Amino acid sequence: MQFLISVIDHETGSATPAEMAAIDAFNARLVADGHWVFAGGLTAPGEAVVLDGRGDHPTEQAGTLAPGGDDYLSGCWIITATDLETARALALEASRCCNRRVELRPFLGS
């Protein structure tokens, strides 16, 4: 099964060197244990654009999906795990490593 671990932040560029080292070690363990699919950080919310191509008149809105909120998506991991319990344990470890809240969601059909 594949899962998305979304990192929730409120301050752009706030990772400390110790947090980055912990994240790098966590990533290495994901690779070694066969859970790694992809991971990446995202730019600041001010660089986001929400696009809607439905209908006759597509729209484009600068900013994030939920403007005005303090929290935003700052990065993610996509992992594989045999079950939800394993994915939850990995998400908790991810949260500890990056010192942020995370959201865990399974991909449909996985």
N, C-alpha and C positions, 0 to 999 in steps of 0.2 A: 504494500500500500504506500502511496505517496501522500505527504503532508506538507502544508505550508506553515512555517513558523514566522509570523510577522512581528517585527520589533517595533514597539510603541515608544516614542520619545516626545520630548517637549522643548528640546534645546538643540539647535543645529551644531554639529561639530563638537559635541560634548564628551566624546569618549576619551578617557584618560589613557596614558601609555600602558598602565596595568590592565585596564579593560581590553585594550587591543591585543595585548599578549595573551590574555585569557581566551579571547575570541579565536586567535590564531591556533592555540592549543586545542580548543574545542573543535575547530574545523579539521585539524589533523586527525583527531580521534574519530570524527565522523567518517573521514576517508578511510582510515585504517579498519574501522568496524563495518564498512560497507553501507553506511547510511547516507553518504554524501550524494547529492544530485547537483545542487547549485546553491550559492549564497552571494549576496551583494548588498551594498549600502546604496542609499538613494540621496540625491541632492536635496537641498532645502525646499520646503513647501512653496516658497516663492517662485521656484522654477517649474512648478507643475502647471499643466493645462488640462482642463476637462473638456473633452470633445463629445459631441452628440451628432452622429451622422444619420439618425432616424428622420424620416419625413423628407419633405421637399426643401427645407431650409436648415442645413447643418449649422450647429452653434459651436462656439469656442469660448470658454471662460477661463481666464487666467486664475491660477490658484488651485487649491486642493478641493476635493469633493466636499469636505466639511469646513469651509472657511470660518474663521473666528474662534475655532476651538484651540485649546492649548496642546492637545496631543495630535500626533501625526505618525504615519508610517515612515520609519527611517531606514529600514532594511528588511531583509528576509533570508530565510533558509528554506530550501526545498529538500526534504529528506525522504528516505524510504525506511519503513519499519514494518515488521511482521504483524503488529497489532497496535491498537490505540494505547495500551498501557506502556509499551516501549516508546511510542511517540510522545506521550505525556512526560515520561522521564527525561527524554532528550530535550523537550521544550523547557522543562524546569531547569535543566543544566544550562541551556542557552540563556535563560533569564538571569541566572546567577553569573554567568560569564560576562555578559554585556551590561549587567547591572541595570536592566530595563524590564518593564513588563513586556510580555509577549502574548500573542494570540495564536492558538493552534487550531488548524482546520484541515480536515482530510479533503483531498481532491475527489470530485465526483467520479464514480466508476473505478476507483482504485482499490 
